Amino acid sequence: MKNPFPGMNPWLEEYWRDVHARLLVYAADQLNGELPADLTASVDERLVIDVEEEEPRTYLPDVAISESWDNPVGPAIGPAGAVVEAAEPIVVDRGEMKLRRLEISDSKGHLITVIEFLSPSNKADSEARWLWDRRRKENLAAGLSFVEIDLVRAGSWTLPDHNGRLRLSPDRVCYAACVTRARRLRLLEFYRCPLRERLPIIRIPLRRGEPDAALNLQALLDQSYEHGRYGRKIDYSTPPEPPLPPEELAWLRETLATSAG
């Protein structure tokens, strides 16, 4: 089944973990068909290490060797080495935090451009948005071009709106992408992606003096929808989350009815 909408499909957010993985792989495939011969687009995965009293850092493991540290063993030790009766904690495993992104690098492994599709976890609260902003600054400080693509409605805007000049609607009936070029940090290139319109073809900066690559977001989304067989999984009788304004939901229903023929 094909994506029944001309642009983004809001119901895909329920399956975002899988959709996110597909978008990265298909974006790499699409770019590798047009990049110069000495450049390669590839999916990178890193572990996010969150150490107490330190800022979270990302690491690319070759081989991970770990020692299991389960529940605390033995008594707690207080002042002067005295044994104290400590309360028993509730242990919650939040799982590994993994960062997946698309990287464009040359034949010597020099990184040139980073492309990221935001996930709901990147926008969940002020801390998550601060971490995303920090990630953006780190990549730009390293001399890389940075591309952010926001196709999820959950959470607040993470892309800078510059006091409303970009008209990023608070009711989230619009998606967006932002391109920041290396050594051109003051000029941000924004793409607004209204719900009712096709997702755009955006420019992907490469090395200085080279033509930009083109990334067709609508083609990526449609490919993800078809290959992921979401048409068989999605229950279109249930409104998508987060809730949409009534007029937008009515438009979605009308479009679904038209596509069903």
Backbone as CSV, one residue per row, in Angstrom:
resi,resn,N_x,N_y,N_z,CA_x,CA_y,CA_z,C_x,C_y,C_z
1,MET,0.830,-1.202,0.000,0.000,0.000,0.000,0.864,1.252,0.000
2,LYS,0.411,2.273,-0.722,1.140,3.525,-0.781,0.655,4.479,0.305
3,ASN,1.508,5.402,0.664,1.146,6.446,1.610,-0.065,7.200,1.064
4,PRO,-1.173,7.263,1.799,-2.383,7.892,1.262,-2.350,9.416,1.258
5,PHE,-1.311,10.009,1.828,-1.260,11.468,1.935,-0.189,12.042,1.014
6,PRO,-0.379,13.282,0.574,0.620,13.880,-0.324,1.943,14.168,0.360
7,GLY,1.909,14.361,1.676,3.116,14.685,2.425,3.347,13.718,3.571
8,MET,3.580,14.267,4.753,3.825,13.453,5.931,2.555,12.717,6.352
9,ASN,2.741,11.543,6.944,1.632,10.753,7.478,1.722,10.792,9.001
10,PRO,0.821,11.528,9.691,0.941,11.691,11.142,0.840,10.386,11.927
11,TRP,0.212,9.366,11.357,0.070,8.090,12.067,1.408,7.349,12.191
12,LEU,2.380,7.712,11.377,3.673,7.024,11.436,4.413,7.289,12.735
13,GLU,4.046,8.328,13.441,4.762,8.665,14.677,4.674,7.548,15.712
14,GLU,3.598,6.782,15.676,3.440,5.659,16.608,4.513,4.602,16.387
15,TYR,5.051,4.533,15.184,6.050,3.518,14.830,7.410,4.169,14.572
16,TRP,7.689,5.271,15.253,8.819,6.100,14.864,10.169,5.409,14.985
17,ARG,10.334,4.529,15.931,11.627,3.848,16.066,11.989,3.130,14.767
18,ASP,11.036,2.424,14.201,11.273,1.709,12.950,11.360,2.679,11.775
19,VAL,10.465,3.664,11.749,10.474,4.652,10.667,11.812,5.391,10.642
20,HIS,12.290,5.777,11.804,13.558,6.506,11.913,14.703,5.703,11.305
21,ALA,14.750,4.415,11.634,15.811,3.556,11.096,15.723,3.463,9.575
22,ARG,14.501,3.341,9.055,14.328,3.240,7.605,14.720,4.543,6.905
23,LEU,14.325,5.665,7.463,14.663,6.943,6.849,16.172,7.109,6.708
24,LEU,16.911,6.718,7.732,18.368,6.845,7.685,18.968,5.975,6.584
25,VAL,18.541,4.721,6.525,19.102,3.798,5.532,18.742,4.244,4.118
26,TYR,17.475,4.609,3.897,17.054,5.007,2.557,17.682,6.342,2.154
27,ALA,17.903,7.223,3.127,18.583,8.482,2.824,20.021,8.225,2.393
28,ALA,20.693,7.298,3.073,22.062,6.945,2.679,22.074,6.373,1.264
29,ASP,21.128,5.493,0.966,21.052,4.912,-0.380,20.818,5.993,-1.436
30,GLN,19.889,6.896,-1.140,19.566,7.954,-2.103,20.776,8.850,-2.355
31,LEU,21.458,9.263,-1.293,22.598,10.161,-1.444,23.768,9.477,-2.134
32,ASN,23.994,8.207,-1.828,25.113,7.504,-2.448,24.945,7.356,-3.956
33,GLY,23.721,7.525,-4.439,23.496,7.482,-5.874,23.871,8.769,-6.588
34,GLU,24.184,9.828,-5.825,24.478,11.115,-6.454,25.727,11.800,-5.921
35,LEU,26.332,11.294,-4.848,27.526,11.925,-4.286,28.731,11.745,-5.203
36,PRO,29.722,12.643,-5.116,30.985,12.420,-5.823,31.589,11.075,-5.440
37,ALA,32.432,10.541,-6.318,32.937,9.176,-6.147,33.712,8.973,-4.854
38,ASP,34.327,10.033,-4.323,35.144,9.866,-3.118,34.391,10.182,-1.836
39,LEU,33.082,10.402,-1.927,32.261,10.653,-0.743,31.280,9.510,-0.540
40,THR,30.990,9.234,0.729,30.073,8.147,1.072,29.134,8.601,2.178
41,ALA,27.862,8.251,2.043,26.885,8.468,3.110,26.663,7.148,3.830
42,SER,26.764,7.166,5.147,26.604,5.936,5.921,25.910,6.237,7.235
43,VAL,25.230,5.230,7.771,24.527,5.362,9.045,25.501,5.060,10.170
44,ASP,25.539,5.940,11.153,26.433,5.788,12.296,25.598,5.614,13.558
45,GLU,26.062,4.763,14.456,25.371,4.553,15.732,26.365,4.716,16.865
46,ARG,25.989,5.498,17.858,26.848,5.723,19.013,26.052,5.516,20.291
47,LEU,26.754,5.128,21.341,26.151,5.023,22.657,26.263,6.358,23.363
48,VAL,25.197,6.764,24.045,25.230,7.980,24.843,25.546,7.582,26.274
49,ILE,26.669,8.062,26.784,27.100,7.736,28.136,26.752,8.902,29.036
50,ASP,25.882,8.669,30.003,25.426,9.709,30.916,26.088,9.477,32.261
51,VAL,27.121,10.266,32.574,27.869,10.108,33.812,27.448,11.193,34.783
52,GLU,27.213,10.825,36.041,26.771,11.780,37.043,27.771,12.924,37.156
53,GLU,27.255,14.144,37.213,28.035,15.363,37.357,28.883,15.666,36.125
54,GLU,28.653,14.952,35.036,29.326,15.253,33.785,28.276,15.395,32.700
55,GLU,28.609,16.124,31.662,27.693,16.247,30.541,27.682,14.949,29.754
56,PRO,26.523,14.540,29.219,26.455,13.308,28.430,27.411,13.372,27.246
57,ARG,28.050,12.245,26.941,28.979,12.179,25.827,28.635,10.974,24.971
58,THR,29.049,11.027,23.722,28.789,9.915,22.815,30.085,9.200,22.498
59,TYR,29.984,7.874,22.393,31.145,7.055,22.104,30.787,6.059,21.014
60,LEU,31.749,5.803,20.153,31.579,4.819,19.095,32.351,3.577,19.497
61,PRO,31.688,2.524,19.985,32.411,1.355,20.468,32.864,0.453,19.332
62,ASP,34.070,-0.113,19.448,34.507,-1.171,18.544,33.998,-2.499,19.087
63,VAL,34.453,-2.855,20.282,33.941,-4.030,20.978,33.600,-3.586,22.384
64,ALA,32.402,-3.858,22.830,31.986,-3.438,24.163,32.175,-4.585,25.144
65,ILE,32.986,-4.371,26.183,33.176,-5.354,27.248,32.681,-4.711,28.523
66,SER,31.716,-5.323,29.153,31.130,-4.706,30.332,31.048,-5.692,31.477
67,GLU,31.065,-5.152,32.680,30.917,-5.959,33.886,29.560,-5.655,34.484
68,SER,28.812,-6.699,34.772,27.470,-6.510,35.306,27.534,-5.958,36.724
69,TRP,26.767,-4.896,36.987,26.664,-4.316,38.326,25.181,-4.240,38.632
70,ASP,24.687,-5.272,39.308,23.254,-5.394,39.522,22.832,-4.634,40.775
71,ASN,22.140,-5.306,41.689,21.678,-4.653,42.898,22.841,-4.413,43.855
72,PRO,22.794,-3.363,44.703,23.849,-3.124,45.682,24.026,-4.340,46.584
73,VAL,25.292,-4.629,46.924,25.610,-5.795,47.746,26.161,-5.335,49.081
74,GLY,25.693,-5.953,50.180,26.228,-5.660,51.497,25.661,-4.386,52.089
75,PRO,26.068,-4.070,53.304,25.546,-2.885,53.991,26.153,-1.605,53.444
76,ALA,25.463,-0.493,53.719,26.006,0.818,53.379,26.909,1.287,54.505
77,ILE,27.926,2.069,54.170,28.886,2.534,55.155,28.695,4.024,55.366
78,GLY,28.540,4.425,56.644,28.344,5.814,56.991,29.608,6.453,57.514
79,PRO,29.475,7.544,58.296,30.639,8.241,58.847,31.504,7.316,59.702
80,ALA,32.801,7.509,59.604,33.773,6.745,60.393,33.675,5.251,60.140
81,GLY,33.135,4.877,58.992,33.080,3.468,58.641,31.973,2.688,59.310
82,ALA,31.044,3.381,59.976,29.958,2.689,60.671,28.939,2.162,59.670
83,VAL,28.416,0.969,59.951,27.387,0.381,59.108,26.058,1.079,59.375
84,VAL,25.383,1.509,58.324,24.091,2.167,58.479,23.043,1.399,57.697
85,GLU,21.804,1.545,58.117,20.694,0.872,57.436,20.129,1.822,56.383
86,ALA,20.498,1.592,55.126,20.052,2.457,54.035,18.747,1.937,53.448
87,ALA,17.952,2.838,52.924,16.698,2.444,52.276,17.001,1.670,51.004
88,GLU,16.114,0.750,50.654,16.277,-0.031,49.435,15.724,0.762,48.249
89,PRO,16.514,0.967,47.222,16.039,1.736,46.071,15.170,0.895,45.150
90,ILE,14.359,1.556,44.370,13.665,0.915,43.260,14.554,1.081,42.033
91,VAL,15.023,-0.016,41.470,15.965,0.031,40.358,15.193,-0.001,39.044
92,VAL,15.382,1.009,38.230,14.715,1.114,36.936,15.776,1.110,35.844
93,ASP,15.666,0.166,34.921,16.593,0.090,33.790,16.016,0.899,32.637
94,ARG,16.644,2.015,32.317,16.128,2.846,31.226,16.665,2.413,29.874
95,GLY,17.497,1.364,29.858,18.010,0.836,28.602,19.138,1.680,28.037
96,GLU,19.781,1.146,27.016,20.849,1.882,26.353,20.266,3.045,25.563
97,MET,20.934,4.176,25.635,20.544,5.321,24.819,21.458,5.353,23.605
98,LYS,20.868,5.166,22.434,21.652,5.115,21.212,21.329,6.313,20.327
99,LEU,22.357,6.820,19.713,22.229,7.938,18.797,22.530,7.446,17.394
100,ARG,21.548,7.522,16.511,21.738,7.114,15.120,21.625,8.342,14.226
101,ARG,22.576,8.459,13.319,22.573,9.603,12.419,23.216,9.208,11.101
102,LEU,23.073,10.075,10.120,23.659,9.844,8.804,24.878,10.746,8.660
103,GLU,25.979,10.166,8.188,27.214,10.923,8.035,27.702,10.847,6.589
104,ILE,28.185,11.960,6.087,28.844,11.998,4.781,30.326,12.246,5.025
105,SER,31.159,11.341,4.550,32.601,11.449,4.774,33.351,11.149,3.483
106,ASP,34.632,11.556,3.442,35.432,11.296,2.252,36.159,9.964,2.378
107,SER,36.948,9.630,1.361,37.597,8.319,1.312,38.637,8.137,2.408
108,LYS,39.087,9.232,3.024,40.046,9.143,4.123,39.358,9.122,5.487
109,GLY,38.040,9.126,5.472,37.288,9.075,6.720,37.031,10.424,7.352
110,HIS,37.357,11.511,6.653,37.110,12.844,7.188,35.619,13.170,7.086
111,LEU,35.027,13.508,8.210,33.595,13.791,8.260,33.324,15.176,7.677
112,ILE,32.264,15.282,6.878,31.937,16.529,6.188,30.572,17.066,6.614
113,THR,29.570,16.203,6.590,28.192,16.620,6.867,27.507,15.587,7.746
114,VAL,26.713,16.064,8.701,25.914,15.199,9.567,24.440,15.494,9.308
115,ILE,23.642,14.444,9.127,22.198,14.576,8.900,21.471,13.817,10.000
116,GLU,20.560,14.492,10.678,19.827,13.858,11.774,18.327,14.036,11.592
117,PHE,17.594,12.946,11.805,16.136,12.980,11.895,15.774,12.986,13.376
118,LEU,15.060,14.006,13.816,14.709,14.087,15.231,13.727,12.999,15.619
119,SER,13.806,12.581,16.873,12.874,11.633,17.466,12.106,12.327,18.586
120,PRO,10.967,11.774,19.012,10.230,12.391,20.119,11.080,12.597,21.366
121,SER,12.028,11.699,21.623,12.871,11.823,22.816,13.756,13.059,22.768
122,ASN,14.045,13.570,21.581,14.861,14.779,21.456,14.085,16.037,21.815
123,LYS,12.752,15.914,21.942,11.896,17.079,22.121,11.003,16.955,23.349
124,ALA,11.286,15.936,24.187,10.361,15.578,25.258,10.240,16.666,26.320
125,ASP,11.344,17.319,26.674,11.330,18.323,27.739,12.476,19.296,27.513
126,SER,12.616,20.242,28.438,13.638,21.277,28.267,15.042,20.694,28.287
127,GLU,15.269,19.666,29.093,16.598,19.053,29.140,16.936,18.391,27.808
128,ALA,15.962,17.672,27.234,16.194,17.017,25.943,16.478,18.047,24.858
129,ARG,15.754,19.147,24.882,15.977,20.186,23.871,17.332,20.865,24.073
130,TRP,17.739,21.019,25.337,19.062,21.587,25.620,20.155,20.665,25.096
131,LEU,19.991,19.372,25.299,20.982,18.411,24.812,21.063,18.436,23.293
132,TRP,19.908,18.588,22.638,19.921,18.656,21.175,20.647,19.915,20.708
133,ASP,20.378,21.022,21.365,21.047,22.267,21.004,22.552,22.139,21.206
134,ARG,22.938,21.466,22.264,24.364,21.245,22.527,24.983,20.370,21.441
135,ARG,24.258,19.361,20.997,24.745,18.489,19.927,24.955,19.290,18.646
136,ARG,24.003,20.167,18.335,24.132,21.016,17.153,25.404,21.862,17.244
137,LYS,25.615,22.485,18.403,26.775,23.360,18.567,28.082,22.579,18.474
138,GLU,28.115,21.368,19.010,29.328,20.556,18.950,29.693,20.211,17.506
139,ASN,28.699,19.836,16.718,28.968,19.492,15.319,29.452,20.700,14.533
140,LEU,28.822,21.840,14.757,29.227,23.044,14.043,30.608,23.505,14.490
141,ALA,30.899,23.369,15.787,32.217,23.751,16.289,33.312,22.873,15.704
142,ALA,32.952,21.652,15.310,33.919,20.736,14.703,34.119,21.010,13.216
143,GLY,33.458,22.046,12.694,33.624,22.400,11.292,32.774,21.589,10.341
144,LEU,31.682,20.984,10.853,30.814,20.150,10.029,29.564,20.920,9.621
145,SER,29.011,20.576,8.482,27.671,21.043,8.142,26.669,20.157,8.872
146,PHE,25.561,20.766,9.325,24.612,20.044,10.179,23.207,20.208,9.619
147,VAL,22.541,19.076,9.373,21.193,19.070,8.804,20.246,18.428,9.807
148,GLU,19.190,19.151,10.198,18.198,18.663,11.155,16.850,18.537,10.448
149,ILE,16.233,17.382,10.564,14.948,17.137,9.911,13.950,16.701,10.976
150,ASP,12.909,17.495,11.166,11.921,17.242,12.216,10.597,16.832,11.573
151,LEU,10.318,15.527,11.604,9.077,14.989,11.040,8.185,14.389,12.118
152,VAL,8.374,14.814,13.361,7.516,14.342,14.450,6.846,15.543,15.110
153,ARG,5.602,15.344,15.535,4.828,16.426,16.131,4.898,16.419,17.643
154,ALA,5.293,15.310,18.244,5.377,15.222,19.701,6.425,16.198,20.226
155,GLY,6.173,16.739,21.414,7.131,17.642,22.026,7.071,19.041,21.443
156,SER,7.931,19.898,21.965,7.994,21.287,21.506,9.026,21.429,20.397
157,TRP,8.960,22.558,19.721,9.926,22.807,18.657,11.339,22.809,19.213
158,THR,12.227,22.085,18.565,13.644,22.083,18.918,14.430,22.971,17.967
159,LEU,13.976,23.085,16.729,14.629,23.982,15.786,14.340,25.426,16.190
160,PRO,15.324,26.315,16.102,15.104,27.715,16.496,14.114,28.401,15.566
161,ASP,13.138,29.100,16.155,12.087,29.754,15.367,12.376,31.233,15.132
162,HIS,13.404,31.773,15.786,13.786,33.173,15.607,12.592,34.106,15.800
163,ASN,12.010,34.021,17.003,10.915,34.907,17.404,9.720,34.859,16.457
164,GLY,9.427,33.680,15.956,8.237,33.495,15.146,8.386,33.842,13.682
165,ARG,9.551,34.280,13.257,9.724,34.687,11.857,9.595,33.513,10.893
166,LEU,9.807,32.300,11.394,9.715,31.132,10.520,8.305,30.555,10.477
167,ARG,7.405,31.118,11.282,5.996,30.699,11.298,5.856,29.196,11.573
168,LEU,6.577,28.724,12.589,6.431,27.338,13.021,5.256,27.273,13.986
169,SER,4.155,26.716,13.555,2.903,26.792,14.289,2.971,26.039,15.610
170,PRO,2.456,26.636,16.698,2.475,25.957,17.998,1.592,24.721,18.044
171,ASP,0.577,24.617,17.174,-0.287,23.438,17.181,0.290,22.309,16.334
172,ARG,1.500,22.513,15.843,2.276,21.475,15.168,1.561,20.860,13.966
173,VAL,1.040,21.702,13.097,0.497,21.205,11.828,1.514,21.445,10.715
174,CYS,2.749,21.629,11.106,3.824,21.873,10.160,5.069,21.135,10.637
175,TYR,5.813,20.595,9.694,7.102,19.974,9.992,8.185,20.920,9.474
176,ALA,9.448,20.591,9.712,10.495,21.529,9.309,11.834,20.829,9.180
177,ALA,12.726,21.464,8.429,14.118,21.022,8.327,14.995,22.261,8.372
178,CYS,16.201,22.097,8.880,17.136,23.208,8.999,18.519,22.747,8.556
179,VAL,19.164,23.541,7.724,20.517,23.246,7.241,21.442,24.373,7.690
180,THR,22.499,24.013,8.398,23.532,24.974,8.781,24.837,24.541,8.135
181,ARG,25.399,25.402,7.326,26.619,25.063,6.598,27.857,25.371,7.436
182,ALA,28.870,24.527,7.301,30.140,24.770,7.974,30.707,26.121,7.527
183,ARG,31.248,26.858,8.489,31.875,28.162,8.239,30.865,29.202,7.731
184,ARG,29.592,28.930,7.933,28.562,29.900,7.547,27.456,29.836,8.600
185,LEU,27.854,29.949,9.852,26.979,29.603,10.961,25.863,30.619,11.182
186,ARG,26.027,31.828,10.728,25.014,32.849,10.988,23.807,32.702,10.077
187,LEU,23.971,31.996,8.972,22.893,31.864,7.994,22.301,30.464,8.069
188,LEU,21.065,30.376,8.531,20.374,29.093,8.633,19.386,28.959,7.479
189,GLU,19.361,27.799,6.861,18.456,27.543,5.740,17.305,26.670,6.241
190,PHE,16.096,27.246,6.272,14.935,26.541,6.804,13.996,26.107,5.684
191,TYR,13.399,24.953,5.913,12.364,24.436,5.021,11.121,24.168,5.866
192,ARG,10.048,24.883,5.586,8.773,24.607,6.248,8.062,23.504,5.483
193,CYS,7.448,22.572,6.212,6.803,21.416,5.586,5.381,21.295,6.122
194,PRO,4.436,22.071,5.603,3.052,21.993,6.079,2.464,20.597,5.892
195,LEU,1.567,20.232,6.783,0.980,18.897,6.789,0.331,18.542,5.453
196,ARG,-0.314,19.496,4.806,-1.078,19.196,3.592,-0.235,19.205,2.312
197,GLU,1.045,19.501,2.436,1.890,19.623,1.244,2.940,18.523,1.196
198,ARG,3.472,18.293,-0.005,4.555,17.329,-0.170,5.782,17.787,0.609
199,LEU,6.493,16.826,1.167,7.763,17.150,1.802,8.744,17.600,0.720
200,PRO,9.615,18.539,1.036,10.464,19.133,0.003,11.702,18.297,-0.328
201,ILE,12.332,18.674,-1.417,13.691,18.225,-1.724,14.625,19.271,-1.130
202,ILE,15.477,18.873,-0.209,16.329,19.842,0.479,17.778,19.721,0.007
203,ARG,18.506,20.813,0.163,19.920,20.849,-0.212,20.783,20.272,0.907
204,ILE,21.733,19.430,0.540,22.676,18.865,1.497,24.067,19.394,1.148
205,PRO,24.645,20.240,2.007,25.956,20.811,1.690,27.065,19.768,1.765
206,LEU,28.009,19.889,0.852,29.177,19.010,0.837,30.413,19.869,1.118
207,ARG,31.468,19.677,0.364,32.673,20.475,0.569,32.554,21.829,-0.125
208,ARG,33.345,22.768,0.348,33.315,24.107,-0.236,33.646,24.026,-1.726
209,GLY,32.849,24.709,-2.536,33.075,24.728,-3.973,32.371,23.618,-4.728
210,GLU,31.785,22.643,-4.008,31.072,21.544,-4.666,29.578,21.836,-4.712
211,PRO,28.895,21.397,-5.756,27.434,21.536,-5.781,26.802,20.761,-4.624
212,ASP,25.676,21.261,-4.140,24.953,20.551,-3.086,24.385,19.244,-3.615
213,ALA,24.250,18.275,-2.721,23.463,17.087,-3.032,21.999,17.411,-2.756
214,ALA,21.103,16.607,-3.295,19.666,16.804,-3.083,19.104,15.603,-2.333
215,LEU,18.303,15.875,-1.308,17.668,14.808,-0.541,16.158,14.964,-0.656
216,ASN,15.510,14.004,-1.291,14.069,14.045,-1.531,13.357,13.416,-0.337
217,LEU,12.861,14.260,0.559,12.241,13.762,1.790,10.953,12.999,1.515
218,GLN,10.169,13.457,0.535,8.917,12.753,0.250,9.179,11.351,-0.271
219,ALA,10.179,11.206,-1.128,10.524,9.877,-1.638,10.963,8.959,-0.504
220,LEU,11.715,9.503,0.462,12.155,8.704,1.612,10.964,8.232,2.433
221,LEU,10.047,9.153,2.690,8.892,8.802,3.516,8.015,7.769,2.827
222,ASP,7.751,7.967,1.541,6.901,7.032,0.808,7.546,5.649,0.730
223,GLN,8.858,5.615,0.535,9.567,4.338,0.505,9.485,3.644,1.862
224,SER,9.638,4.416,2.928,9.542,3.844,4.273,8.150,3.282,4.527
225,TYR,7.129,4.010,4.095,5.745,3.572,4.310,5.478,2.257,3.593
226,GLU,5.895,2.168,2.341,5.617,0.964,1.551,6.426,-0.232,2.038
227,HIS,7.726,-0.054,2.218,8.572,-1.178,2.611,8.316,-1.615,4.048
228,GLY,7.870,-0.675,4.889,7.547,-1.033,6.267,6.160,-1.626,6.429
229,ARG,5.389,-1.662,5.358,4.026,-2.210,5.354,3.136,-1.563,6.423
230,TYR,3.293,-0.274,6.585,2.506,0.415,7.612,1.033,0.488,7.249
231,GLY,0.715,0.393,5.971,-0.686,0.389,5.583,-1.456,-0.768,6.178
232,ARG,-0.741,-1.856,6.519,-1.387,-3.013,7.145,-1.425,-2.897,8.668
233,LYS,-0.617,-2.007,9.222,-0.508,-1.904,10.676,-1.350,-0.775,11.256
234,ILE,-1.450,0.325,10.526,-2.069,1.527,11.081,-3.579,1.383,11.153
235,ASP,-4.134,1.780,12.288,-5.584,1.827,12.465,-6.033,3.264,12.210
236,TYR,-6.492,3.530,11.003,-6.857,4.890,10.633,-8.187,5.331,11.248
237,SER,-8.884,4.421,11.912,-10.122,4.828,12.586,-9.832,5.564,13.890
238,THR,-8.605,5.466,14.379,-8.187,6.140,15.606,-7.391,7.385,15.251
239,PRO,-7.719,8.544,15.832,-6.973,9.764,15.500,-5.498,9.623,15.866
240,PRO,-4.619,10.274,15.115,-3.190,10.193,15.426,-2.847,10.984,16.678
241,GLU,-1.745,10.623,17.288,-1.208,11.359,18.426,0.088,12.032,18.006
242,PRO,0.328,13.241,18.529,-0.520,14.094,19.351,-1.769,14.547,18.586
243,PRO,-2.810,15.000,19.319,-4.055,15.410,18.666,-3.833,16.557,17.682
244,LEU,-4.639,16.563,16.648,-4.595,17.606,15.626,-5.796,18.534,15.766
245,PRO,-5.708,19.771,15.271,-6.885,20.633,15.218,-7.992,19.962,14.406
246,PRO,-9.264,20.211,14.744,-10.384,19.540,14.065,-10.352,19.682,12.550
247,GLU,-9.981,20.859,12.040,-9.993,21.054,10.592,-8.915,20.218,9.901
248,GLU,-7.790,20.018,10.578,-6.732,19.194,9.986,-7.106,17.717,10.026
249,LEU,-7.740,17.294,11.113,-8.185,15.905,11.204,-9.254,15.627,10.153
250,ALA,-10.152,16.591,9.940,-11.184,16.423,8.910,-10.545,16.299,7.526
251,TRP,-9.502,17.082,7.266,-8.812,16.988,5.974,-8.155,15.622,5.807
252,LEU,-7.559,15.104,6.870,-6.948,13.778,6.806,-7.996,12.714,6.488
253,ARG,-9.152,12.801,7.148,-10.226,11.829,6.905,-10.702,11.904,5.447
254,GLU,-10.849,13.105,4.950,-11.306,13.284,3.570,-10.279,12.723,2.584
255,THR,-9.010,12.962,2.865,-7.950,12.454,1.989,-7.906,10.938,2.012
256,LEU,-8.094,10.353,3.189,-8.133,8.893,3.296,-9.282,8.310,2.481
257,ALA,-10.447,8.947,2.588,-11.609,8.452,1.847,-11.378,8.548,0.341
258,THR,-10.750,9.618,-0.097,-10.473,9.792,-1.526,-9.476,8.755,-2.022
259,SER,-8.432,8.500,-1.235,-7.412,7.535,-1.662,-7.953,6.113,-1.683
260,ALA,-8.961,5.851,-0.818,-9.554,4.516,-0.794,-10.441,4.287,-2.010
261,GLY,-10.783,5.374,-2.677,-11.522,5.289,-3.920,-12.975,5.031,-3.789
